[in-house]
Amino acid sequence: MTWACVALGLAGHASASAPSAPQAPEIRSSHWLNSAPLEPQALKGKVRLVEFWAFRCINCVRTVPAMRALSERFGSDVVVIGVHTPELDEERDLKQLSEAIRRLDVRYPVATDNDYAIWRAFGNRYWPALYLIDKHGRIRATHVGELHQGTAEWSDLVTRIDALRREPG
């Protein structure tokens, strides 16, 4: 799958604030793994990459290494957030989710979304699905499906993230 431009200018150059891009919803969760709760106020002015995933979804599992690599590559410049929305009933169990996070070596913050509130707020429909959010909180691009290092989609995402990092905050 390829990236969909949700805003103006990402194919060539990034517009300063992409006023036509939709505002990303806040990510609120009763349980966070790998971090303290990420408060919406603390995310203002930061580029974010949000991934909807489920630990039994094979396509999601195959995407974890790419998400981990992006988190490591960009460090504190980009906040990678996993939103774990269960596809199966067993994925609602926090103990099983914690074990899966350890086994898969997920190192970035993960918000649980057992009630699908975050999923619905984003209007999401797929596992995995990625949302690239600019410093102003606008969704600038989306990607549905697996993501792997070294692919055209990977290169495109890295380019988009770099462009958003250079935009004024």
Steps between C-alpha positions, in 0.01 A plus 500: 500500500611857455474812708199720453560871518240649726637852470657732250860488394642175632579356160736784422549726798310545823269792551569690823183400680285310250179679606283264294624188679264349758581546867612180672293392796659486844625161610360425843532160658448353845809279453837587351784255463868593458436854623303720731180628339579733210294806574369693198659822628844335508463396133432850371772617264624144434482285191317176579466166328201305628459132418183301557593139562399176672750246632343198328476675163781358286520814286539707817767270638694531173483881531645517855867495389442798271320695773777419748761615246314827440476563873873443538593695187314816593530480879327784680442694173206275410262334744409150385182379667349155473126486550414141582143440389408132544384305201430189711354470852823354643686814392305701758696336781768739633723218617503339154556840340791573734654162418457564127665842532796340675522210252473731197746747653263795465690790656274796427191606702187291452151619589232238550177552311280210613182704457599622149463865608830607339428282194161673450642847568750450216236338277738207461397174334819296461783315676769619465432861413742790545420867542771763462416811702677834469610740774163676482310178566377451143492162328729545202517146363366152558617152408306175516677166508842372591805724504852364449840666504658540159174516305368794298237560771775511764703754302191711438412501869852598607493785246160617628613486862815699418289763322263532796791523745632802305167684502462779754323393818 
